[in-house]
């Protein structure tokens, strides 16, 4: 299931990559994937949060707030970040099938930059979908509104594309009200779903909930479709895709994340309408 990318490997066939985690640099691996070969992309890039070096303390117990301090979220400038995003999106545009779609998720720190880049290189935005967190991180300083949402951009690779997959009944099931509005209320990962190491520390700072990917996949793909996640983290995209009878390709350079993903796949994910996880990693 795990494939280690190497510099001497010039290209991959889709058969070689299907239902695999490719350990390697996303941009380098994407260049080796055949054009027009995947049905849907889910991209969860670094947010470039630009956090201060000083640790934020919880006001009531004076403990540290665990933010996103990983090296993969650090860039030297907005230009550096924009180039990172742009280069990946250019490759993805080549790889997505004519009638395929792409989802990109981010916070207010970078989603507007990403949207501009997508439009500049020819993507056509179909929707933005707001993930409303029912249990958001509190605003400890009390100097601004609590950030309780993340935004997903859903797009095709061009304005002229009309025959993309969209299941309107699923949209009605997931959204607010009978019209299936573009707001999904889903809690942050917690409890058994939040994957932690042997010391009880969360393994990934921005792990996405299974329910979020369930809705993305069911509303915009069909059974048997091939889904690509170029920045896979803990592999939630592939984990959910597999449970929903879709195929996947995941790319992730961090060995520690890939080890955790492989462990997740040892326990089959069982989904119901309410996303009841029968078994999960402790």
LINMO-V605278 format. One record per residue. RES is the residue in three letters. PHI is phi in degrees with one decimal (NA if undefined). Layout:
BEGIN
res->(RES & RES)
phi->(PHI & PHI)
END
This chain:
BEGIN
res->(UNK & UNK & UNK & UNK & UNK & UNK & UNK & UNK & UNK & UNK & UNK & UNK & UNK & UNK & UNK & UNK & UNK & UNK & UNK & UNK & UNK & UNK & UNK & UNK & UNK & UNK & UNK & UNK & UNK & UNK & UNK & UNK & UNK & UNK & UNK & UNK & UNK & UNK & UNK & UNK & UNK & UNK & UNK & UNK & UNK & UNK & UNK & UNK & UNK & UNK & UNK & UNK & UNK & UNK & UNK & UNK & UNK & UNK & UNK & UNK & UNK & UNK & UNK & UNK & UNK & UNK & UNK & UNK & UNK & UNK & UNK & UNK & UNK & UNK & UNK & UNK & UNK & UNK & UNK & UNK & UNK & UNK & UNK & UNK & UNK & UNK & UNK & UNK & UNK & UNK & UNK & UNK & UNK & UNK & UNK & UNK & UNK & UNK & UNK & UNK & UNK & UNK & UNK & UNK & UNK & UNK & UNK & UNK & UNK & UNK & UNK & UNK & UNK & UNK & UNK & UNK & UNK & UNK & UNK & UNK & UNK & UNK & UNK & UNK & UNK & UNK & UNK & UNK & UNK & UNK & UNK & UNK & UNK & UNK & UNK & UNK & UNK & UNK & UNK & UNK & UNK & UNK & UNK & UNK & UNK & UNK & UNK & UNK & UNK & UNK & UNK & UNK & UNK & UNK & UNK & UNK & UNK & UNK & UNK & UNK & UNK & UNK & UNK & UNK & UNK & UNK & UNK & UNK & UNK & UNK & UNK & UNK & UNK & UNK & UNK & UNK & UNK & UNK & UNK & UNK & UNK & UNK & UNK & UNK & UNK & UNK & UNK & UNK & UNK & UNK & UNK & UNK & UNK & UNK & UNK & UNK & UNK & UNK & UNK & UNK & UNK & UNK & UNK & UNK & UNK & UNK & UNK & UNK & UNK & UNK & UNK & UNK & UNK & UNK & UNK & UNK & UNK & UNK & UNK & UNK & UNK & UNK & UNK & UNK & UNK & UNK & UNK & UNK & UNK & UNK & UNK & UNK & UNK & UNK & UNK & UNK & UNK & UNK & UNK & UNK & UNK & UNK & UNK & UNK & UNK & UNK & UNK & UNK & UNK & UNK & UNK & UNK & UNK & UNK & UNK & UNK & UNK & UNK & UNK & UNK & UNK & UNK & UNK & UNK & UNK & UNK & UNK & UNK & UNK & UNK & UNK & UNK & UNK & UNK & UNK & UNK & UNK & UNK & UNK & UNK & UNK & UNK)
phi->(NA & -98.9 & -122.3 & -91.3 & -72.7 & -137.5 & -64.0 & -82.1 & -82.9 & -89.3 & -159.1 & -121.8 & -88.4 & -61.6 & -60.4 & -65.4 & -98.7 & -62.5 & 58.6 & -124.1 & -102.0 & -100.7 & -88.6 & 172.0 & -70.7 & -56.3 & -62.7 & -67.1 & -69.4 & -58.5 & -63.6 & -98.5 & -93.1 & -59.7 & -72.3 & 46.8 & -124.4 & -123.0 & -85.0 & -152.8 & -120.6 & -117.9 & -119.5 & -119.4 & -80.5 & -55.1 & -93.6 & 50.6 & -73.4 & 55.7 & -74.1 & -68.2 & -68.8 & -71.3 & -67.5 & -87.0 & -104.1 & -71.1 & -67.2 & -89.3 & -118.3 & 61.3 & -95.4 & -71.2 & -83.6 & -83.5 & -96.6 & -92.7 & -116.8 & -70.5 & -62.9 & -68.3 & -99.1 & -106.2 & -133.7 & -74.2 & -167.3 & -61.7 & -62.7 & -61.8 & -64.2 & -59.8 & -64.9 & -59.4 & -64.2 & -61.5 & -62.2 & -69.7 & -64.3 & -63.0 & -65.7 & -63.2 & -60.0 & -71.5 & -85.3 & -67.7 & -62.4 & -53.6 & -103.1 & -84.9 & -133.9 & -133.4 & -114.1 & -128.7 & -113.7 & -165.5 & -98.7 & -62.1 & -61.5 & -142.0 & -63.4 & -72.5 & -65.2 & -63.7 & -60.4 & -62.2 & -61.0 & -59.7 & -66.7 & -64.5 & -100.7 & 106.5 & -67.3 & -116.7 & -78.0 & -88.9 & -154.5 & -111.2 & -118.7 & -92.4 & -89.8 & -93.1 & -84.4 & -76.7 & -135.4 & -67.8 & -62.4 & -64.5 & -90.7 & -66.4 & -83.4 & 67.4 & -108.7 & -157.9 & -62.5 & -66.7 & -80.8 & -109.4 & -134.9 & -128.4 & -112.5 & -111.2 & -95.3 & -114.2 & -146.0 & -102.3 & -80.6 & -170.3 & -62.9 & -76.1 & -79.9 & -120.6 & -96.8 & -75.6 & -81.6 & -150.1 & -103.0 & -65.1 & -67.4 & -67.9 & -59.3 & -66.8 & -70.0 & -89.9 & -82.5 & -85.1 & 78.4 & -70.0 & -83.8 & 69.9 & -61.8 & -84.0 & -131.7 & -115.3 & -93.8 & -142.3 & -73.6 & -61.8 & -60.2 & -153.1 & 59.3 & -68.8 & -70.9 & -75.9 & -77.6 & -130.4 & -85.1 & -65.5 & -94.5 & 83.1 & -95.2 & -60.3 & -77.3 & -128.3 & -67.9 & -126.7 & -58.3 & -90.5 & -69.6 & -55.5 & -62.6 & -61.7 & -70.2 & -59.0 & -69.2 & -58.2 & -70.1 & -69.5 & -83.1 & -133.3 & -140.9 & -114.8 & -57.5 & 89.3 & -67.0 & -105.9 & -113.6 & -111.5 & -122.1 & -80.2 & -134.8 & -78.4 & 58.2 & -89.9 & 78.2 & -60.8 & -57.7 & -68.0 & -61.8 & -74.1 & -56.0 & -61.7 & -66.8 & -101.9 & 63.7 & -110.2 & -99.0 & -146.1 & -132.1 & -124.7 & -120.2 & -154.2 & -88.0 & -83.9 & -60.0 & -64.8 & -69.4 & -65.4 & -62.4 & -67.8 & -59.8 & -61.2 & -66.3 & -60.3 & -70.7 & -71.2 & -114.2 & -56.9 & -89.1 & -110.6 & -113.8 & -122.4 & -60.2 & -98.1 & 54.6 & -82.0 & -92.1 & -68.9 & -141.9 & -155.2 & -65.7 & -68.1)
END
